[in-house]
Amino acid sequence: MTVTSDYNPPQDPLDILHHDAEILVVNKPAGLLSVPGRGEHLADCLIARIQQVFPEVLLVHRLDRDTSGVMVFALTPHAQRHLSMQFEKRTTKKTYVARLSGQLEPRSGTVDLPLIVDWPNRPRQMVCHDTGKPAVTDWKVVKSNDAETRVRLTPKTGRSHQLRVHMLSLGHAILGDPLYASGAALEHDRMMLHSEELRIKHPNSGESLRFRAKAPF
């Protein structure tokens, strides 16, 4: 199973949340790769579109193709080093909003399950207590009914597909998730996962900054 099939990214104009001499913050649409995939048919991506306006742009982190929301890019090598170190040392704070299948209980909690790539089924990830890398996610229910739950997710680590696999491990897949949802939970026009808020320190001033983009669902 791959994410390369039927790649038809949205053609939304760039949604710039912040821009200065060092950093660029954008609201990524769902369905658009952060960086190019393998093959010419996967060349269209967020960073390629940004390069048309800011040729000097440098990658700092990624969001999955089907996830929308706040992403920060560097505009200088200094900013890239500084921001990358913040992500590596986990001094950034990321908050996501998701809609899950079913009613999640209790109202809050933490998932602490190590993750590793599921090689025969990549790019899927899986829980593995023997060889997985540590992965921790806090969750808080915003509202719920019998059919679905809206949650706010705060990842403490940054593993691939972490939020998606951790919610699945609770028995509540993210609605519309093309890799981990099934049945009625899959029947949505997008994956219901959005990077709502990102907190970083500015690479030059050290000022604490908070960037938000409201979930479109």
Disulfide bonds with the S-S distance in Angstrom:
none
